[in-house]
Amino acid sequence: MKSAVEQLSTYKSVHLNPKNIRTHFVGVPMIIWSAFLMLGTLRFAWQDHQVSAAMILTLLVLAYYMMLHVRLAIGLVLFIIPVLFTTELVVYTEHPMLIALAVFVVGWVIQFVGHKYEKAKPAFMDDLNQLLIGPFFLMAEIYFMLGWEKDLAAEITPLARDKRRALEAKLRGKS
């Protein structure tokens, strides 16, 4: 498994533009919320309780984040619990899948607008695992804004810039 530093520096390498990062603070939560709503419609009974695929995914993803970086994972727990709660409420409305799809599409449009500012393709296009790193990256950015995890920020930012330079050099070589 790649380390938190490795994962975050790879993600940050195509998220250096502040406008792109701001779009991600809107688009990524929308995508997560809509994905949880879609998965929330997949339900099964377990010991007299209704369990959704979103609940199972929550446990798996949070375990992954805990293995990467416990302090960032705690922040993600505080983010994901309200997401899970609100999507559980919407699951029982008349058209949950339609709502989820609409939010999902808008979230992705916002993401791709951000990458126009960045002039770089999204990280997941080269590594699907980076889809899981998006929320992890945003939580790291929040921590950095609050002055927390300064050592982590100091470690990933130069690596991200180096990776970006290498990516741009590779692209120049192809043209």
C-alpha positions as CSV (number, residue, x, y, z in Angstrom):
1,M,0.0,0.0,0.0
2,K,1.3,3.5,-0.9
3,S,1.8,5.8,2.0
4,A,-0.3,8.9,2.8
5,V,2.6,11.1,1.7
6,E,2.9,9.2,-1.6
7,Q,-0.9,9.3,-2.2
8,L,-1.3,12.9,-1.2
9,S,1.7,14.2,-3.2
10,T,0.4,12.4,-6.3
11,Y,-3.1,13.9,-5.9
12,K,-1.7,17.3,-5.1
13,S,0.5,17.2,-8.2
14,V,-2.6,17.8,-10.3
15,H,-4.3,20.0,-7.7
16,L,-1.9,23.0,-7.3
17,N,-4.1,25.7,-8.7
18,P,-6.2,27.4,-5.9
19,K,-9.2,27.7,-8.2
20,N,-9.1,24.0,-8.9
21,I,-8.9,23.2,-5.2
22,R,-11.9,25.5,-4.5
23,T,-13.9,23.7,-7.1
24,H,-13.0,20.4,-5.4
25,F,-14.3,21.6,-2.1
26,V,-17.7,21.8,-3.8
27,G,-17.6,19.0,-6.4
28,V,-16.0,16.2,-4.3
29,P,-18.5,16.4,-1.4
30,M,-21.3,16.4,-4.0
31,I,-20.0,13.3,-5.7
32,I,-19.4,11.6,-2.3
33,W,-22.9,12.5,-1.2
34,S,-24.5,11.3,-4.4
35,A,-22.5,8.0,-4.4
36,F,-23.6,7.3,-0.9
37,L,-27.2,8.0,-1.8
38,M,-26.9,5.6,-4.8
39,L,-25.3,2.9,-2.6
40,G,-27.9,3.6,0.1
41,T,-30.6,2.3,-2.2
42,L,-28.9,-1.1,-2.2
43,R,-30.2,-2.6,1.1
44,F,-30.3,-5.9,2.8
45,A,-31.4,-7.3,6.2
46,W,-28.8,-8.2,8.8
47,Q,-29.8,-9.3,12.3
48,D,-33.2,-7.5,12.2
49,H,-31.6,-4.3,10.8
50,Q,-31.5,-2.7,7.4
51,V,-28.0,-2.3,6.1
52,S,-27.0,-0.4,3.0
53,A,-24.0,-0.8,0.7
54,A,-23.2,2.8,1.7
55,M,-22.8,1.7,5.3
56,I,-20.5,-1.1,4.4
57,L,-18.4,1.2,2.1
58,T,-18.2,3.7,4.9
59,L,-16.5,1.1,7.2
60,L,-14.2,-0.1,4.5
61,V,-13.1,3.4,3.3
62,L,-12.7,4.7,6.9
63,A,-10.5,1.7,7.7
64,Y,-8.4,2.5,4.7
65,Y,-8.1,6.1,5.7
66,M,-7.1,5.0,9.3
67,M,-4.3,2.9,7.8
68,L,-3.1,5.9,5.8
69,H,-3.2,8.6,8.5
70,V,-5.2,8.4,11.8
71,R,-5.6,12.1,12.4
72,L,-6.8,12.8,8.9
73,A,-9.2,9.8,9.1
74,I,-10.7,11.3,12.3
75,G,-11.6,14.4,10.3
76,L,-13.1,12.2,7.6
77,V,-15.2,10.4,10.2
78,L,-16.7,13.8,11.2
79,F,-17.4,14.5,7.5
80,I,-18.8,11.1,6.5
81,I,-21.2,10.5,9.4
82,P,-23.4,13.5,8.4
83,V,-23.2,12.3,4.7
84,L,-24.3,8.9,5.7
85,F,-27.1,10.3,7.9
86,T,-28.5,12.7,5.3
87,T,-28.4,10.2,2.5
88,E,-30.2,7.7,4.7
89,L,-33.0,10.2,5.0
90,V,-33.1,10.8,1.2
91,V,-33.1,7.1,0.4
92,Y,-36.8,7.0,1.5
93,T,-37.9,9.9,-0.6
94,E,-39.8,9.4,-3.9
95,H,-36.9,9.6,-6.4
96,P,-33.6,9.0,-4.6
97,M,-31.7,7.7,-7.6
98,L,-32.8,10.7,-9.7
99,I,-31.6,13.1,-7.0
100,A,-28.3,11.1,-6.7
101,L,-27.7,11.2,-10.4
102,A,-28.4,14.9,-10.7
103,V,-26.1,15.8,-7.8
104,F,-23.5,13.4,-9.2
105,V,-23.4,15.0,-12.7
106,V,-23.3,18.5,-11.3
107,G,-20.4,17.5,-8.9
108,W,-18.4,16.1,-11.8
109,V,-19.0,19.1,-14.0
110,I,-17.6,21.3,-11.2
111,Q,-14.6,18.9,-11.0
112,F,-13.8,19.1,-14.7
113,V,-14.2,22.9,-14.6
114,G,-11.6,23.0,-11.9
115,H,-9.2,20.9,-14.0
116,K,-9.6,23.4,-16.8
117,Y,-8.0,25.9,-14.4
118,E,-5.4,23.4,-13.5
119,K,-4.6,22.5,-17.1
120,A,-4.1,18.9,-15.9
121,K,-6.2,15.8,-16.1
122,P,-7.8,14.4,-12.9
123,A,-5.5,12.1,-10.9
124,F,-7.9,9.2,-11.1
125,M,-7.4,8.9,-14.9
126,D,-4.0,7.4,-14.2
127,D,-4.8,5.6,-10.9
128,L,-8.4,4.8,-9.9
129,N,-7.3,4.6,-6.3
130,Q,-7.0,8.4,-6.5
131,L,-10.8,8.5,-6.4
132,L,-10.6,7.5,-2.7
133,I,-7.8,10.1,-2.1
134,G,-9.9,13.1,-3.2
135,P,-11.7,13.3,0.2
136,F,-8.5,12.5,2.0
137,F,-6.7,15.3,0.2
138,L,-9.4,17.8,1.0
139,M,-9.3,16.9,4.6
140,A,-5.5,17.4,4.5
141,E,-6.0,20.8,2.9
142,I,-8.5,21.7,5.7
143,Y,-5.9,20.6,8.3
144,F,-3.2,22.6,6.6
145,M,-5.4,25.8,6.5
146,L,-6.0,25.4,10.2
147,G,-2.2,25.2,10.8
148,W,-2.3,21.5,11.6
149,E,-0.1,18.7,10.2
150,K,2.6,21.2,9.1
151,D,5.1,18.5,8.7
152,L,2.9,16.6,6.4
153,A,2.2,19.7,4.3
154,A,6.0,20.4,4.1
155,E,6.6,16.9,3.0
156,I,3.9,16.5,0.3
157,T,4.1,20.0,-1.4
158,P,7.6,19.7,-2.8
159,L,7.0,16.1,-3.9
160,A,3.8,17.3,-5.6
161,R,5.6,20.0,-7.4
162,D,8.3,17.6,-8.5
163,K,5.7,15.2,-9.8
164,R,4.0,18.0,-11.6
165,R,7.2,19.1,-13.3
166,A,7.9,15.5,-14.4
167,L,4.3,15.2,-15.8
168,E,4.7,18.5,-17.7
169,A,8.1,17.4,-19.1
170,K,6.6,14.1,-20.2
171,L,3.7,15.9,-21.9
172,R,6.1,18.3,-23.7
173,G,8.1,15.3,-24.9
174,K,5.0,13.8,-26.5
175,S,4.1,17.0,-28.4
